[in-house]
Amino acid sequence: MERKKVIRRSYFIKRRLQWKVFVSVIAMLVSFTLFLAVGLYFPLFYILYSNLPTESVMLQHAAYFYLAIERYIWISVLAVIALLGLYSLFFSHRIAGPLYRFEQTLQGVGEGDLSQRVQLRRYDELKDLGDEINRTLDVLDTQVRRAKEMVSHAERAHSNLSALWQGQGAQGAEIDRNLSALKEATSRLGEILSPFKTSPPPGSEIASK
């Protein structure tokens, strides 16, 4: 089956999921930054405000040097947090998009359209799951289509047998009752299968051209 190109015009396919991922990533980065700040400033303040021996002058100079350039370091840290936050939205889109397609496809299948298939973009995640869903739908689609064909065959056979046994006396009446029961069963099976829309049989598209 030829896959159509899937185009999404919005990066917020599943807003709740994507914002949850974004907030979680930002929270982890901020927590890491806070721990980093504590790990940096505690030794600095200890060096600057404690009575260290004279040979620790180099450490004090290093501490003063860091305090002189710290604003540039924290600007870089904030820039990294912002970039990683944006990347989390971009990456979550590659997951949210497929999840949205899975939901739409399964909703269509639940409504009886077995011709539905999952179509993902080139760089989407969860492609293995999408392929497995499509393989399952292929099997289900084929089995339902064959069941519909068997119902059609049974109905034609019933019509032919009914025509052959008309006017055959008591034996014909008994056969006719059995044929009526068969017709009722096939009719009920046909009603059960009728809501399902299947894809065209293999080769039918080529034959129709």
KAZI-V576850 format. One line per field, one symbol per residue. ss: DSSP state (H for helix, E for strand, C for the rest). burial: + if it has 16 or more other C-alpha atoms within 10 Angstrom, else -. Layout:
ss: ???
burial: ???
This chain:
ss: CCCCCCCCCCCCCCHHHHHHHHHHHHHHHHHHHHHHHHHHHHHHHHHHHCCCCHHHHHHHHHHHHHHHHHHHHHHHHHHHHHHHHHHHHHHHHHHHHHHHHHHHHHHHHHCCECCCCCCCCCCCCCHHHHHHHHHHHHHHHHHHHHHHHHHHHHHHHHHHHHHHHCCCHHHHHHHHHHHHHHHHHHHHHHHHHHCCECCCCCCHHHHHC
burial: ----------+++----+--++--++--+---+----------+--+------------+--+-----------------+--++--++++++++++++-++--++--+--++++++++++---+-+--+--++--++--++-++--+--+--++--+---+--+---------++--+---+--++--+--+--+++-----------
